Amino acid sequence: MLWLGLHFVDLALHHQLQVHSEPVAAALIGGQPRRVCQCNEMAQALGVATDQSVATATALCPELWLLEPLADEQEVLLELAQWAYGFSGRVVLVAPDLLLLEGSSMLRLFQGLDGWRQAINRGLAALGLPCQQGLGLTPLAATVLARQGRDGNSGDPHRLDSLLRALPVTALQLPGDCAERLMQMGIAQTDQLLALPRSELGSRFGAELLLHLSRLQGELPDPRPEYQPSPQFLQKRLLLEEAEQAPMLLFPLQSMVAALAEFLRQRQLACSQFSLSLIHRQGPATRVVLRPAFAESQRQALFKLLQLRFERLTLYQPVTELVLQSEQLSPLSLACEGLSESGQSLVASQQPRRELISQLTARLGEERVRGIATVDEIRPERAWRWAGLGEGSEPVASRPRPPWLLPEPQAVNRQQLQLHQGPERLESGWWDGEPVCRDYYLAQTGDHRWCWAFRQHNGWFIHGWF
């Protein structure tokens, strides 16, 4: 069985830098006294190195950004596991910065190992996080190879075994002080260790080392808890600088919305409501709720709604953190119900109209963009109501009804009408004091316009246009 290890190098540092639009020299600091734990390439180019004191690092690079460790590294790894779930149905988290993806069952779907690796590499490029990869025949082998950056780019078992045997014993994550004791015995390489009799190793180092080596080589199973995907999307981003204006939030939101769209794509879902919480240093969060006119799954459309909503958003306090969350999801409707006259699927042909309605709603507010629904009422002027977008209604009568109903019926001479269909008697309202008794016709006027006309005791009237 093939496993791919993805080691996200200096994850705590680079994850925080994702929200910044410009490259900066940055370092993660920790411990007492405070020292550099991680630093990016820009900082290294200026002389900053791990284990330096903060004073030394800032003297070498006065503009150095100093970042604190993440409050919850597991949360970041879970976000990455959610992304990786699109490439493997079995994903294992190895704290604090590594994922294992089972690959044997995915090769047919991605048309071989090369196709699978290429798809993952494209996804990694979009993430923008430094990553070392390692392919192994066991979860433990893939883990140690990825942490060492030894990627064989081949599924050949002999090649993978050779890569593993070439590692120093200090890279094998051996239990306790086994690696140190082996080095003192002159056993520095993995191939030297694996050549020793297991009985002798067991008597000197105990059963724990034997179990570790057996799992490393696949002689014993290595059961691990696998990632279970969440039914809802949730992602948080801590800002490096406080944002005082809404447009400043758009850059970090791009990657968050892209992650939401990928979440929807993997699960073949669409989102009819999602929310963005703006966390402030003090006071309650500002919550922005977005409801597309129709369930949406495309990154560009979702981000456009945020942009339009931000045009009328005023921040009364600076923002320190963003929380993006899906709230109402539904299965993605497939375009299988037919074709329009142009040959497009009906869903695709309606997409521009749907996007326009969603954008108007985001810009103007839900209360200013309304739909129309039918009401169970015979009188035409009472057979409709204002409704929220997306609210369904019962199908209208099979008989023709005009899409444009006049505010008040308009009197007309009978000679101006050529009757084509009717009469249709509509009689109702005797119980509420507003009775009607009308005979409706589908008619055509002298200028060839189609109308819906009726006759009652006091004459002929046009009530709507087709």
N, C-alpha and C positions, 0 to 999 in steps of 0.2 A: 504494500500500500504506500502511496506517495503522500507526503505532507510537505507543505510549503510554510516556512517560517518568515514572518514579516517583522523585522525589528525596527521600530521607529526610533531612530537615534535622537537622543536629547528631546524626547517628546514633550516634556513639561515646558521647555523653553519655546520650541517651535510652534506648539499649539497656541500659546499666548500671542506669538508674533503674527498669527494669521489675520488678526483683526486690524493690523496696521498696513496702510496702503503704500508706505514708502519703506525701503530697506533701511534698517538701523543696526548699529552695533549693540548687541544685547548680551546680558549674562544673567543666569539664574544663581541666586545666592542662598546660602543656608548655613546652619550650624552656629555654634558659639565658640570663639568669635566668628563673625560672618566671613565666609570665604566663597569663592567662585565654585559652583558645582557644575555648571554647564555654560558654554559660550558658543555663539554662532561664528560663521566664517569671517564676517566683517570684523568682529571683535578679535578673533585670532590673528588676522592680518595686521592688527595694530599692537600685537604683543600680549593680549590678554590670554590667560591659560587657566585651566582648572586648578583648583587648590590654591590659587593666589588669594591674598587678603583683598578685601574691598578697597582699601587704601591704595595698594599697589595697582590694582586694575583700573581704578579711576584716575590715577596719576598717568598711566600709560594711555588712557583713552578718556579724556574729560567728558566727552559726550555719551559715554556708555550708559545704556539703559539697564537699570537694575530691577530684576523681576523676582517676585517671591514664588516659592513652590506652590503648586496647585493644591487647593483645599481638598479635592477629591480626584486623584489620578484614575481611579477605577471608572469614574464617570466618562472621562475622555476615552479610555480604552473601549468602553461600551459603545460610544459613538462610532469608533472605527470598526468595531465588530458588526455594527448595523450596516455599515458600508460594505464590509467584506462578505456579508451574507449574500450579496448579489453574485458572488463568484464561487461560493461553496455552501452546500447545505449543512456542513459540519465545521463550525468555527470554535476554536478554543482560545480563551484569554489566558495569557501568561503574564502576570503582573511583573513590573509596572508598565511595560512598553512593547510587548510582543504579542502577535496573533499567530495562531496555527490554522491553516486551511487544508482540509483533506481534499486531495486532488484526483484520486483514481476514479471516483464516480463522476467527475465533471469533464473528463477528456472527450467523451463522445459528444456532449453538448457543445463544447467549444472546438470541436474538430481537431483534437489532439493536444498534446502538451504545449506546443508552441502557441497555438491559438489561445489557450487558457492563460499562459504567462503574458502574452501580448495584451489581452484584455485587462489583466491585473495591472500591468505597467501603465496602460492608458489611464486607468483609474487613479493610480498613485500620482501620476503627473498632474491630474486635475486637483488632487488633494493638496499638493505642494508641500508635503512633509518629507524630510530625508528618511530614506528607508533602506536597510540592508536585507537581502533575501537569502534564504538557504533552503535547498531542496533536500529532503531526507526520506529514508524508508520507514522511519518511526517518528513519533512526535518529539521525542527527546533529541534524536539526531538532527531533525530540522531546527530545533531550538538552538542547539549549540553552534550549528553551522551558520545560522542567521546572525547570531550575536557576534560571530567572528567575521562576518561578511564573506563567507566561502560559498559561493553559489556556482554549482557545476553546470547549470543550464542544460542538464541532461537527466533523463530518467533512467539511464543505464545503471543497474544495481552495482556493478563492479566500479564504475566511476564514482558513485556516491559513497561506496565503502572506502575507496582510496582517499577521498576528501576527508572522511571522518578519521581515518587512521593517521592522517598527516597532522591532526590538531595536537597541540600540547595538552598534557593532562590537566593543566590549570584551566582549560577552556571547557572541561566536561561537566562542570557543576557537580563534582563528586561530593558525597556527604562528609560533613565534619572536616577534619584535618587530613583527609586521605591524600589530597593532592600534594600537600606540603611534605608528608611522610614519604610519598612515592618519589618526589624530587630528591629528597635526602638519600634515597636508595639508588639514585642514578636513573630512575625511570621517568623520562621527561616527555616522551611521545606516546600517543594513544596506541600505535601499533606495538610498541614495547609492552604496554600494559595488557593488551588483549592476547599477547603471546604467552603470558604467564599462566600456569595451571590454576584453574579456579579453586581447587581445594586448598592450595597454598595461600591464595589471596583471602579465602574465607577464614583460614586460621589466623592470619595476621591482621585483617581489617574488619572481619565480621560479615554477617549476612546482608547488612544494608548496602555495602559496596557491590556485592554479587547481584543483588536485586537491581541496582542502578545500571550495572553493565548489561544485564539480561534485557532490561527495557531499552537500553540504548541500541542494542543489536536486534531487537525484535524477537528475542527468544521467549519473552514473557509479555503478556498484554500490559498496556499502560493506560488504564481507564482514566479519563479526565472529564469533568463536567463541561458540557458544551453550551454555547451561547443560545439562549432562547429569545427569538425576536419579540420585541414589544408590539402590542396591537396599535399603539399610537406613537406618533413622532414627537420627540422632545429634544431640544438642543439648546445649550446655554453658551454664551460667550461673554467673558469678562473683558472689558475695554481697558487698553493700556492708558488711555487718557480720557478724562471726562468729556462727554459730548454735550455741547450747549445748544446745538441746532440739529433739527431732524435730518437734514441732508448729510450730516457727518456720519450718520448711522448706516447709510446705504452700502458703503464698501464692505463692512463685515457681514451685512445681511445677504450679500450676493452668494457667499459660500454656504450660508445657512439655508437659503431658499433652494440652492442646488442640492443640498443634502435632503431636503424635504421632497423635492421632485424625484430624486433617486429612490428614496423610501417608497414613494407611490408607484414608481415604475416596477420595482422589484415585486411588489405585492399586487400589481394590476388593480390599483385603487385610484380614485379621484377624491378630491377634497372639496367639500361644500362649505366648510368653515374652518378657519385657523386663526390663531391669535398671536400677538407679539406683546410681551410684557417688557416695559422699560423700567429697569430697576434704578432707583435714585439712592444717593448716599443717605438721605433722610426722607422720611415720609413714605406714604404708600406708593406702590408701583403704578405707572400709567399703563393701562391695558388697551390695546388697539385690536379690535375684532374685525376680521375681514370675511365677508361672505360673497364669494363670486355668484353672479346671477345663475350660473350653472356649474355643477361640480367640475373642478379643474385639476389637471395633473401636470401641465407643462411649466417648466421653470420660467420661461420668459413671461408667460401670462401671469403667474403668481407674483413675480417680482414687479411687474408693471402695476399691479394693484397696490402694492406697498408704496411704490413711487407716487402714485396719484393720491393715495391716502395721506402721505407725508406733506403734500402741498397745502393741506389745511390743518396740519398738526402743529401746535405751539408747545414747546417745552418750557415749563415753568420752573424746572430744576434740571441740573445737569444729569446725564445718564451715565451709569457706571457699568451696567450689565444688560445683556439682551437675553430673552428667553422666547424661543419660537416653538409653538406647539400646534399640532393638528387636533381638531376637536370633533369634526363630523366627517366621516369617511364613507364611501360607498363603492361598490364594484365598478370598475371602469366599463362603460357601455361600449360594446363593440359595434363597428359600423357594418352591420350585417342585415339591416332592415330594408335595404333597397338603395337605388341610385336616383340622383336628381336628373333633371333634363340634360345637364351638362356632362353627365357621366360620373360625377363625383358621388361618393357615398353621402347619404343624407346628413350624417353627423358632420362630415368635413364641410359640406356646403353651408351648414348653419353656423360654423365656427366663427366667421367674422362678425356675424350679428351677436352671437353670445359674448364675444370678447368686448364688443362695443358696449353692451348693456352692463357687463361687469365693471368696465372702466368708468362709465357714467356713475354707477353706484358708488364706487370707491371715491370718486372726485366730489360728487354732490351730496352723498349720504343716502342711506336706504330710504329715509322718509320722503325723499324727493323723486325717487324713481320707483314707480309702481306698475303692477300688472293688472290685468282685468280677468275676472273669473265669472263664470255663469252662475245664476241663481235659479232655483226651481220656482219659476214664476212665468205665467203665460203672457202677461202684459210686457211687450218688448222694452219699454222704457224702464221697467223694474227688473229685468231679467239679467242684470249684471251688477257687479260691485268691484270696488278697488280692492286689490289683493297684493300681498307680498310676492316678490319675484320667486318663481319656482313653485308657488302654491298650485296644486292641481285643482281641477274642477270636473264635474261630470260632462260627458260629451254632449254637444248641442244636438238639437233635433236634426233629423236627416233632411228635412225640407230646407230649401235655400234661405239663408239669412244674410242681410247686408253687413259687411264689416264696418261700414260707416253709418251710424244711426244719427239722424238730425236731433238737435236739442229739443225742437218742437216740430210737429208735423207741419208741412208746408202745403197750403192750398194749391190746387191745380185744376185746370179745366179738363174734363173728360176727353175732349177732342184731341188734346195734346198727348194722349197715352195710347199706345198699342199694346193690348193685353196679350200675354203669352201663356201664362199659367195661373190657375186659380179658379174660383175663389177658395181661400182657406179661412174658415171662420175662427176668430179668436174672441172668446167671450169670458169675462172674468171680472172680479172686483166688486160684485154686488154686496159682499159682506162688510166691506170697509168704507163704503160711501164714495168710491171712485170707480164706478163700473165702466167697462168698455165692451162694445159689441161691434166688431169690425170684420169686414171681408177683405182679406189681403190678396194682392195679385203681384206676380212678377211681370213687370211692364217695361216698355222702351219708350223714351221721349222722342220728340221730333228731331232732336240732334243726335239720336242713336245712343243715348246713354241709358244704361240699365238701372232701374230703380225698383224699390219695394213700395207699392202704393196700396192704399186701402180706401174703401168706401164705407161711409156711415150715413146716418139720416140727414146730416147737414152738408154733404158733398164729398168730393174726392180730395185725397191728401197724399203727398209723398212723405214717407217716414224714414227712408234710408237709401243709400246709393251703393251699388256694387262696383 
